[in-house]
Amino acid sequence: MSAAVRFDHVSKRFDTPRGPLHALQDVAFDIEAGEFFGLLGPNGAGKTTLISILAGLSRPSSGRVAVFGIDVHADPMQARRRLGIVPQELVFDPFFTVREALRFQSGYFGIRGNDAWIDELLAGLGLTDKADTNMRQLSGGMKRRVMVAQALVHRPPVIVLDEPTAGVDVELRQTLWAFISRLNREGSTVLLTTHYLEEAEALCGRIAMLRAGRVIALERTADLLKRASANVLRFKTDQMLPAALAARARVTGRIKQIKVHDAYEVEQTLAALRQAGVVMEDIEVHKADLEDVFLDFMAVQPTAEAPA
Amino acid sequence: MSGWQTLLRKEVLRFWKVAFQTVAAPIVTAMLYLLIFGHVLEEHVQVYDGVGYTAFLLPGLAMMSLLQNAFANSSSSLIQSKIMGNLVFILVAPLSHWAWFVAYVGSSVLRGLVVGTGVLLVTAWAAELRFAHPLWIGVFAVLGAGLLGALGVIAGLWAEKFDQMAAFQNFLIMPMTFLSGVFYSIHSLPPFWQAVSHLNPFFYMIDGARYGFFGVSDVSPWLSLAVVGTAFVLVAALTLHLLRIGYKIRH
């Protein structure tokens, strides 16, 4: 059985006025049928370029992409039937209502009389009472839900979500993940890119990390987390940290997190903070999460070579 | 069951839902042309024997509106979808370049025909129209609208901004339609401009349609058919090629 998605040594080069830009360099991995797969990386790492190539919106400079063994460029019609793509940009057709948009999208795939499934999608994504509302009148979060529904009208075996939760509220995220998880349990393969590492940690069985167009990590999420050698000392403070500690700290507003390897290091760090007169609240030591691992990878791995 | 019917239906509904702007407005514009030019020139210009100026003007106005609206339909639909970003929903669907062609050009032909017919209906009071060869009228109306609909697809794919589209429309489509003999017979022009007009494919669409109405025209309808037919085939082939390679819509 061929992989649900196979990226076979995919490279993409853009020619810019300042010389060639290597958006993707020899990206090669498989996503097996039924997986919930995460694709992580900072902005500009090439995630969306990779998904555009998968979706047939962009052609690779070299390499090939196949969906269940079907080359997305040699046989785009068959490949597209197997893919449900939720693009990153919030886009909609202002002329139509939610139900019309979903009926049209079904029709593009040659499906008539799809209302039973459309109703299920509307219910699953919390859109039932918006079915006859014009797209223009929906909030951003509601439009995002419609985009997800549009990608699913033809019951694609592979669902691709490109940062579906960027800038949307908690309620939508929960509705969306409940629904997508259900489809995954029922057999759909899911490829997700997200900036919310917590989501990737919670949902994805396997993760690939991209940086500067290269795959720098490809592992089961559990194994990735095990690689985090350290624990994290977490506390809140309004004060500046001493320079030596500030260099090692992950700062999110008042929340400071410092990597520690053992109890001795915890004591030393706390002593240093006390000595500097830092007043701390809510002190805790916890296991490193995916964000710590991610930051380690982004910091430690060698950067991509200079463009050829 | 294939997707082209749905895409065609969507494209038709797109203009029909805003018919006030896409159908009624151009009909009103054509009526204004008729009121002004018909009033000013009726007494002064006689083009064909036994055909008053206003009667001469009507088929030209109807054809001009038909052509301009066929172009506007596909071009504005594509550029709007490109700029809004919602073209992606069609790009990820299994629709062939033929499906795109039939939907965008077909809806443009329909809008052209609706507007053209509307212009004739609301201006019918102004002069007595003859329909000498209705089949010729139909042939030039459909071919002309198809040609402009396909040109609209090319412009819509090519343009990245609304002002590029406006340039295409104002510097190419408008002059070619206005200088095609809508308002005059090219026999009234000096020899040089007559020769120039003969190079304008739009002239043959208008002249051919006018033959259908009056049974007289500046050139033979068969010549017009050959020119318009050839132009349609060439432009359609280019349009299909650009759609197949995803010109400016797939990178």
Interface residues (C-beta under 8 A of the other chain):
Chain A: S52 A55 G56 L57 S58 R59 P76 M77 Q78 R80 R81 L83 I85 P87 E89 V91 F92 D93 P94 F95 F96 A101 F104 Q105 S106 G107 Y108 F109 G110 I111 R112 Q150 A151
Chain B: M1 S2 G3 Q5 T6 L7 R9 K10 L13 R14 K17 V18 S81 M84 G85 N86 V88 F89 I90 L91 V92 A93 P94 L95 S96 R250 H251
